[in-house]
Amino acid sequence: MLPVGWKISEDAVVQPDNLVVCGDVTTEAYLDRPPLLVFEVLSPPHRAERSRGEVGVVCGAGGRCYVLVDPERLQAEGMELEGGAYRLRATLREGVWHCDLGECEITFEFGRIWRV
């Protein structure tokens, strides 16, 4: 059920475009733990600011995998948290991206989301 608020600190709640949480989820007003995977869809007016700002928020709060979806370029960037920073693992227009989330795994076929 979206949108879902995620409380990253006592005074900040964010709403990623989509997210994955493995295991039990309570029906609280917001998540109080980081999602393991966050998807953000870039929009043209805020493309640069959003990509830099959101990655920093998710990284600081501990999300394991992060995907920036760029509908204008018909591509997605799959990143994984490593050593306190996100590392680009794949830039995909087609094909499958797999992320091991520890508690669960997700495989996503990006070629299926673009309508060309």
C-alpha positions, 0 to 999 in steps of 0.5 A: 500500500503506497504511499508509505511514510518512512521515519528517518529521524524524530523530525523527518519522514520521507515517502519514496516512490516505491520500497521493499520491506522484508519480514513483518510490517506493522500497521503503524502510520509509518515505517520506523526502520529503513526499507531494504530497497528504495525505488525513486522515479526522476521527474524532469524539473527536479532530476539532479537535486532529487537524485543527489538528495534522495541517495544521501537520505537513504544511504544515511538511514541504511537502505541496502539497495537503491534504484533511480528510475529515469523514464526520460532516458528509459533506464534505471541505475541499480546501486548497493550500499557498500562501506557507507556509500552507494556503488553503482552495480548496473545501468539497465534499459533491459535485462534483469537486476538482482539484489540480495537484501539479506532477509529476502531477495528481489529480481526485477526485469526493467525491460518490462516497464518501458513502453516504447 
